[in-house]
Amino acid sequence: MATEAIKLILGKGEPLVGRLMLYDSLRMSFRDVRIRKDPQCELCGEHPSITELIDYQTFCAVELPAAAKAETAAEVDPRAVEVSAGELKELIESGKRITLLDVREPHEWEINRIEPARLTPLSQFEQFISELNPDDDIYLYCYKGKRSLTALRQLKEHGFKHLHSLAGGIDRWAEEVDPKMARY
């Protein structure tokens, strides 16, 4: 696809418009397949209903509890509560007692995690709140940082005060602290 984009931008070569290239790595072979335009297609048909780019974060976000959906990001200033991947690494290595919560879903936890985190999925977060100590220093993370701020707001509503979120989430951690960590 990158090559196709470059060909279209430069106006050079023969783009795969109307064709699909199939690659079989076991046979080391390529094959072109002609694709007919679907007149009912929502994107490129005669009467398209999709006319602009989607909001990726909204489209791909995990279904949140109703209370979390009603909140807005403006309620928590991320700059006031976020820590960098390097700062969190130093805290963990220092041996200081912190509570590290991963608010991603179990299938994400299986891909990678930051030790000594505890899995507390945002979709079930409300049930974990009573198990936490409001006096602890609590650090939260998710994939990119949005869900951890939502969990942070929920804890704040329950009187928790020492709250922090990993800026850029585990994706930033993998980029800056642990490049060998699996990424998705």
Phi and psi in degrees as GROMACS dihedral restraints (atoms count N, CA, C in turn):
[ dihedral_restraints ]
;  ai    aj    ak    al  type     phi  dphi    fc
    3     4     5     6     1   -62.1    20    10
    4     5     6     7     1   -42.1    20    10
    6     7     8     9     1   -63.0    20    10
    7     8     9    10     1   -40.7    20    10
    9    10    11    12     1   -62.5    20    10
   10    11    12    13     1   -42.5    20    10
   12    13    14    15     1   -61.6    20    10
   13    14    15    16     1   -43.8    20    10
   15    16    17    18     1   -63.7    20    10
   16    17    18    19     1   -43.3    20    10
   18    19    20    21     1   -60.0    20    10
   19    20    21    22     1   -42.3    20    10
   21    22    23    24     1   -67.6    20    10
   22    23    24    25     1   -41.9    20    10
   24    25    26    27     1   -63.8    20    10
   25    26    27    28     1   -43.6    20    10
   27    28    29    30     1   -81.6    20    10
   28    29    30    31     1   -15.3    20    10
   30    31    32    33     1    68.7    20    10
   31    32    33    34     1    30.3    20    10
   33    34    35    36     1  -121.2    20    10
   34    35    36    37     1   157.1    20    10
   36    37    38    39     1    74.9    20    10
   37    38    39    40     1  -173.2    20    10
   39    40    41    42     1  -112.3    20    10
   40    41    42    43     1   106.5    20    10
   42    43    44    45     1   -70.5    20    10
   43    44    45    46     1   159.4    20    10
   45    46    47    48     1   -84.4    20    10
   46    47    48    49     1    30.1    20    10
   48    49    50    51     1   -62.3    20    10
   49    50    51    52     1   124.5    20    10
   51    52    53    54     1    81.2    20    10
   52    53    54    55     1     4.8    20    10
   54    55    56    57     1  -135.5    20    10
   55    56    57    58     1   157.5    20    10
   57    58    59    60     1  -126.3    20    10
   58    59    60    61     1   129.9    20    10
   60    61    62    63     1   -97.9    20    10
   61    62    63    64     1   125.5    20    10
   63    64    65    66     1  -105.2    20    10
   64    65    66    67     1   135.7    20    10
   66    67    68    69     1  -120.2    20    10
   67    68    69    70     1   124.6    20    10
   69    70    71    72     1  -109.2    20    10
   70    71    72    73     1   104.9    20    10
   72    73    74    75     1   -72.7    20    10
   73    74    75    76     1   -25.0    20    10
   75    76    77    78     1   -70.8    20    10
   76    77    78    79     1   -36.5    20    10
   78    79    80    81     1   -97.6    20    10
   79    80    81    82     1    -6.9    20    10
   81    82    83    84     1    52.6    20    10
   82    83    84    85     1    55.2    20    10
   84    85    86    87     1  -134.0    20    10
   85    86    87    88     1   155.7    20    10
   87    88    89    90     1  -121.6    20    10
   88    89    90    91     1   150.6    20    10
   90    91    92    93     1  -148.5    20    10
   91    92    93    94     1   136.6    20    10
   93    94    95    96     1   -95.7    20    10
   94    95    96    97     1   136.8    20    10
   96    97    98    99     1  -124.7    20    10
   97    98    99   100     1   129.3    20    10
   99   100   101   102     1   -76.4    20    10
  100   101   102   103     1   137.0    20    10
  102   103   104   105     1  -118.2    20    10
  103   104   105   106     1   126.7    20    10
  105   106   107   108     1   -86.6    20    10
  106   107   108   109     1   143.3    20    10
  108   109   110   111     1   -69.6    20    10
  109   110   111   112     1   134.1    20    10
  111   112   113   114     1   -88.9    20    10
  112   113   114   115     1   115.2    20    10
  114   115   116   117     1   -64.3    20    10
  115   116   117   118     1   -18.1    20    10
  117   118   119   120     1   -93.4    20    10
  118   119   120   121     1    -0.3    20    10
  120   121   122   123     1   -58.0    20    10
  121   122   123   124     1   131.8    20    10
  123   124   125   126     1   -69.4    20    10
  124   125   126   127     1   -19.3    20    10
  126   127   128   129     1   -99.3    20    10
  127   128   129   130     1   -45.4    20    10
  129   130   131   132     1  -125.7    20    10
  130   131   132   133     1     9.6    20    10
  132   133   134   135     1   -73.5    20    10
  133   134   135   136     1  -171.1    20    10
  135   136   137   138     1   -65.4    20    10
  136   137   138   139     1   -31.9    20    10
  138   139   140   141     1  -131.6    20    10
  139   140   141   142     1    75.2    20    10
  141   142   143   144     1   -66.3    20    10
  142   143   144   145     1   138.0    20    10
  144   145   146   147     1  -101.2    20    10
  145   146   147   148     1   -16.9    20    10
  147   148   149   150     1   -99.6    20    10
  148   149   150   151     1   111.4    20    10
  150   151   152   153     1  -122.3    20    10
  151   152   153   154     1     2.9    20    10
  153   154   155   156     1  -148.4    20    10
  154   155   156   157     1   167.5    20    10
  156   157   158   159     1   -67.4    20    10
  157   158   159   160     1   149.1    20    10
  159   160   161   162     1   -82.6    20    10
  160   161   162   163     1   160.4    20    10
  162   163   164   165     1   -85.0    20    10
  163   164   165   166     1   103.2    20    10
  165   166   167   168     1   -56.1    20    10
  166   167   168   169     1   -45.7    20    10
  168   169   170   171     1   -61.4    20    10
  169   170   171   172     1   -43.1    20    10
  171   172   173   174     1   -68.8    20    10
  172   173   174   175     1   -43.4    20    10
  174   175   176   177     1   -64.3    20    10
  175   176   177   178     1   -39.2    20    10
  177   178   179   180     1  -100.4    20    10
  178   179   180   181     1     0.3    20    10
  180   181   182   183     1   -66.9    20    10
  181   182   183   184     1   149.8    20    10
  183   184   185   186     1   -70.7    20    10
  184   185   186   187     1   144.7    20    10
  186   187   188   189     1   -62.4    20    10
  187   188   189   190     1   121.7    20    10
  189   190   191   192     1   -98.9    20    10
  190   191   192   193     1   156.0    20    10
  192   193   194   195     1   -59.7    20    10
  193   194   195   196     1   154.6    20    10
  195   196   197   198     1   -55.7    20    10
  196   197   198   199     1   -39.5    20    10
  198   199   200   201     1   -62.9    20    10
  199   200   201   202     1   -38.7    20    10
  201   202   203   204     1   -70.7    20    10
  202   203   204   205     1   -34.8    20    10
  204   205   206   207     1   -63.9    20    10
  205   206   207   208     1   -33.8    20    10
  207   208   209   210     1   -73.8    20    10
  208   209   210   211     1   -20.6    20    10
  210   211   212   213     1   -80.0    20    10
  211   212   213   214     1   157.7    20    10
  213   214   215   216     1  -117.5    20    10
  214   215   216   217     1   157.5    20    10
  216   217   218   219     1   -64.0    20    10
  217   218   219   220     1   -22.0    20    10
  219   220   221   222     1   -66.5    20    10
  220   221   222   223     1   -18.2    20    10
  222   223   224   225     1   -69.5    20    10
  223   224   225   226     1   -23.1    20    10
  225   226   227   228     1  -127.3    20    10
  226   227   228   229     1   124.6    20    10
  228   229   230   231     1   -82.0    20    10
  229   230   231   232     1   108.9    20    10
  231   232   233   234     1   -54.9    20    10
  232   233   234   235     1   -35.9    20    10
  234   235   236   237     1   -62.5    20    10
  235   236   237   238     1   -27.1    20    10
  237   238   239   240     1   -79.8    20    10
  238   239   240   241     1   -19.1    20    10
  240   241   242   243     1  -123.2    20    10
  241   242   243   244     1   -11.4    20    10
  243   244   245   246     1   -82.0    20    10
  244   245   246   247     1   144.7    20    10
  246   247   248   249     1  -120.9    20    10
  247   248   249   250     1   151.5    20    10
  249   250   251   252     1   -79.2    20    10
  250   251   252   253     1   164.6    20    10
  252   253   254   255     1   -61.0    20    10
  253   254   255   256     1   -40.5    20    10
  255   256   257   258     1   -63.6    20    10
  256   257   258   259     1   -40.9    20    10
  258   259   260   261     1   -64.3    20    10
  259   260   261   262     1   -42.5    20    10
  261   262   263   264     1   -65.7    20    10
  262   263   264   265     1   -39.8    20    10
  264   265   266   267     1   -59.7    20    10
  265   266   267   268     1   -45.8    20    10
  267   268   269   270     1   -61.0    20    10
  268   269   270   271     1   -42.2    20    10
  270   271   272   273     1   -60.7    20    10
  271   272   273   274     1   -46.2    20    10
  273   274   275   276     1   -62.8    20    10
  274   275   276   277     1   -46.0    20    10
  276   277   278   279     1   -68.6    20    10
  277   278   279   280     1   -25.7    20    10
  279   280   281   282     1   -70.9    20    10
  280   281   282   283     1   -18.9    20    10
  282   283   284   285     1    83.6    20    10
  283   284   285   286     1     2.4    20    10
  285   286   287   288     1   -60.2    20    10
  286   287   288   289     1   140.1    20    10
  288   289   290   291     1   -74.3    20    10
  289   290   291   292     1   112.9    20    10
  291   292   293   294     1  -133.6    20    10
  292   293   294   295     1   159.6    20    10
  294   295   296   297     1  -107.5    20    10
  295   296   297   298     1   119.1    20    10
  297   298   299   300     1  -109.7    20    10
  298   299   300   301     1   117.1    20    10
  300   301   302   303     1  -114.8    20    10
  301   302   303   304     1   129.7    20    10
  303   304   305   306     1  -100.7    20    10
  304   305   306   307     1   113.6    20    10
  306   307   308   309     1   -97.0    20    10
  307   308   309   310     1    14.5    20    10
  309   310   311   312     1   -76.4    20    10
  310   311   312   313     1   177.6    20    10
  312   313   314   315     1   -87.8    20    10
  313   314   315   316     1   159.4    20    10
  315   316   317   318     1   -53.2    20    10
  316   317   318   319     1   -38.0    20    10
  318   319   320   321     1   -65.9    20    10
  319   320   321   322     1   -29.1    20    10
  321   322   323   324     1   -75.3    20    10
  322   323   324   325     1   -39.3    20    10
  324   325   326   327     1   -57.5    20    10
  325   326   327   328     1   -36.3    20    10
  327   328   329   330     1   -67.3    20    10
  328   329   330   331     1   -26.4    20    10
  330   331   332   333     1   -74.4    20    10
  331   332   333   334     1   -47.5    20    10
  333   334   335   336     1  -163.7    20    10
  334   335   336   337     1   163.4    20    10
  336   337   338   339     1  -163.1    20    10
  337   338   339   340     1   163.4    20    10
  339   340   341   342     1  -105.6    20    10
  340   341   342   343     1   120.0    20    10
  342   343   344   345     1   -76.9    20    10
  343   344   345   346     1   137.2    20    10
  345   346   347   348     1  -105.3    20    10
  346   347   348   349     1    49.2    20    10
  348   349   350   351     1   -65.4    20    10
  349   350   351   352     1   157.6    20    10
  351   352   353   354     1  -117.3    20    10
  352   353   354   355     1   133.3    20    10
  354   355   356   357     1   -77.2    20    10
  355   356   357   358     1   121.7    20    10
  357   358   359   360     1  -139.0    20    10
  358   359   360   361     1    77.5    20    10
  360   361   362   363     1   -53.3    20    10
  361   362   363   364     1   136.7    20    10
  363   364   365   366     1   -58.0    20    10
  364   365   366   367     1   -34.3    20    10
  366   367   368   369     1   -64.1    20    10
  367   368   369   370     1   -16.8    20    10
  369   370   371   372     1  -128.8    20    10
  370   371   372   373     1    18.4    20    10
  372   373   374   375     1   -59.5    20    10
  373   374   375   376     1   -37.8    20    10
  375   376   377   378     1   -54.0    20    10
  376   377   378   379     1   -37.2    20    10
  378   379   380   381     1   -72.0    20    10
  379   380   381   382     1   -19.0    20    10
  381   382   383   384     1   -88.7    20    10
  382   383   384   385     1   -19.0    20    10
  384   385   386   387     1   -58.0    20    10
  385   386   387   388     1   -41.2    20    10
  387   388   389   390     1   -66.6    20    10
  388   389   390   391     1   -18.5    20    10
  390   391   392   393     1   -84.8    20    10
  391   392   393   394     1    -8.2    20    10
  393   394   395   396     1   -97.6    20    10
  394   395   396   397     1   151.8    20    10
  396   397   398   399     1   -94.7    20    10
  397   398   399   400     1   120.1    20    10
  399   400   401   402     1   -63.5    20    10
  400   401   402   403     1   -15.7    20    10
  402   403   404   405     1   -90.5    20    10
  403   404   405   406     1    -9.8    20    10
  405   406   407   408     1   -72.9    20    10
  406   407   408   409     1   154.5    20    10
  408   409   410   411     1   -81.6    20    10
  409   410   411   412     1   112.5    20    10
  411   412   413   414     1  -109.3    20    10
  412   413   414   415     1   127.6    20    10
  414   415   416   417     1  -116.3    20    10
  415   416   417   418     1   129.5    20    10
  417   418   419   420     1  -118.1    20    10
  418   419   420   421     1   148.7    20    10
  420   421   422   423     1  -148.1    20    10
  421   422   423   424     1   159.0    20    10
  423   424   425   426     1  -140.2    20    10
  424   425   426   427     1  -149.9    20    10
  426   427   428   429     1   -74.5    20    10
  427   428   429   430     1   -53.1    20    10
  429   430   431   432     1  -123.0    20    10
  430   431   432   433     1   -13.8    20    10
  432   433   434   435     1   124.0    20    10
  433   434   435   436     1   -16.0    20    10
  435   436   437   438     1   -70.9    20    10
  436   437   438   439     1   -49.0    20    10
  438   439   440   441     1   -67.5    20    10
  439   440   441   442     1   -34.2    20    10
  441   442   443   444     1   -66.9    20    10
  442   443   444   445     1   -32.9    20    10
  444   445   446   447     1   -69.5    20    10
  445   446   447   448     1   -33.6    20    10
  447   448   449   450     1   -65.6    20    10
  448   449   450   451     1   -44.9    20    10
  450   451   452   453     1   -63.4    20    10
  451   452   453   454     1   -39.0    20    10
  453   454   455   456     1   -60.2    20    10
  454   455   456   457     1   -42.9    20    10
  456   457   458   459     1   -61.9    20    10
  457   458   459   460     1   -40.3    20    10
  459   460   461   462     1   -63.3    20    10
  460   461   462   463     1   -42.3    20    10
  462   463   464   465     1   -65.3    20    10
  463   464   465   466     1   -39.3    20    10
  465   466   467   468     1   -59.7    20    10
  466   467   468   469     1   -40.6    20    10
  468   469   470   471     1   -64.1    20    10
  469   470   471   472     1   -24.3    20    10
  471   472   473   474     1   -94.3    20    10
  472   473   474   475     1    11.7    20    10
  474   475   476   477     1    91.3    20    10
  475   476   477   478     1     5.4    20    10
  477   478   479   480     1   -71.8    20    10
  478   479   480   481     1   141.8    20    10
  480   481   482   483     1  -118.4    20    10
  481   482   483   484     1   -34.1    20    10
  483   484   485   486     1   -97.1    20    10
  484   485   486   487     1    75.2    20    10
  486   487   488   489     1  -117.9    20    10
  487   488   489   490     1   140.4    20    10
  489   490   491   492     1  -144.8    20    10
  490   491   492   493     1   151.2    20    10
  492   493   494   495     1  -126.6    20    10
  493   494   495   496     1   139.0    20    10
  495   496   497   498     1   -74.1    20    10
  496   497   498   499     1   113.1    20    10
  498   499   500   501     1   -61.8    20    10
  499   500   501   502     1   125.9    20    10
  501   502   503   504     1    80.8    20    10
  502   503   504   505     1    -1.2    20    10
  504   505   506   507     1    61.6    20    10
  505   506   507   508     1  -163.1    20    10
  507   508   509   510     1   -67.0    20    10
  508   509   510   511     1   -22.4    20    10
  510   511   512   513     1   -64.3    20    10
  511   512   513   514     1   -42.7    20    10
  513   514   515   516     1   -68.3    20    10
  514   515   516   517     1   -37.9    20    10
  516   517   518   519     1   -57.7    20    10
  517   518   519   520     1   -46.5    20    10
  519   520   521   522     1   -63.8    20    10
  520   521   522   523     1   -35.4    20    10
  522   523   524   525     1   -72.6    20    10
  523   524   525   526     1   -43.7    20    10
  525   526   527   528     1   -99.5    20    10
  526   527   528   529     1   -30.9    20    10
  528   529   530   531     1  -108.1    20    10
  529   530   531   532     1   -43.7    20    10
  531   532   533   534     1  -132.4    20    10
  532   533   534   535     1    76.9    20    10
  534   535   536   537     1   -61.0    20    10
  535   536   537   538     1   -18.2    20    10
  537   538   539   540     1   -83.3    20    10
  538   539   540   541     1    -9.0    20    10
  540   541   542   543     1   -66.2    20    10
  541   542   543   544     1   139.4    20    10
  543   544   545   546     1   -62.1    20    10
  544   545   546   547     1   139.4    20    10
  546   547   548   549     1  -123.4    20    10
  547   548   549   550     1   155.8    20    10
